[in-house]
Amino acid sequence: GVFVLAAIMAGLMVFQSLRADHNAQLVLVRQNELEAQSRAFSELSSQAAMFDPTDAESFNQLTTIVTKAAGVRRTSVWHFDGDFNSLRCFKCYDHESGGHTRDSLLTAADFPQLFGVLQKGAAIRTTNASGENWLTELYPVYLMPLGCESLLVAPIRHQDEVVGSLWFENEHMSRDWSAEEISFAHAIASMLALRFSMDRRSSLSL
């Protein structure tokens, strides 16, 4: 009985030690995330061109910086047209390929569930895009071909109107979006809204 009790106590000590190590690793990961995000904010805010709607190149820099800071596969910036019937990507950066793309077009006619959710202006996050009802139209034609399963969407607002959205796209199904990542996405969306507010018409023509 003493031997069994000792074995149980030893097992509990090992479990507590492993748990403490795991928690310490999580704290370190969160600290590294916050430091990366802080550096990204500093770099973005120091570039005056980031808020110039006529400077298309600055969006390349923004999506590159944000993708690396968030540790995601892709970052894309989308805007609605005037009547909310289409959603166009005017800048996307893919960390794996190192390339920028633009002008992917989604229409309300083809993606009614997606548009219904995005127009509400709520933050959206999923770690299993293939299992979300509102993504059943988008997943097979956009996310799956790119190998992305996790999606975080932050609305971009201008004068209390949802004018677009910022997307973080990642390949890992098990990725659980942290509170820090969600706050970071909202903060970047607010920066984009500020740029839109300076000259929305010019920014939509990029």
Secondary structure, 3 states (H helix, E strand, C coil): CHHHHHHHHHHHHHHHHHHHHHHHHHHHHHHHHHHHHHHHHHHHHCCHHHHCCCCCHHHHHHHHHHHHHHCCCEEEEEEECCCCCEEEEEEEEECCCCEEECCEEEECCCCHHHHHHHCCCCCEEECCHHHCHHHCCCHHHHHHHHCCCEEEEEEEEECCEEEEEEEEEECCCCCCCCHHHHHHHHHHHHHHHHHHHHCHHHHHCC
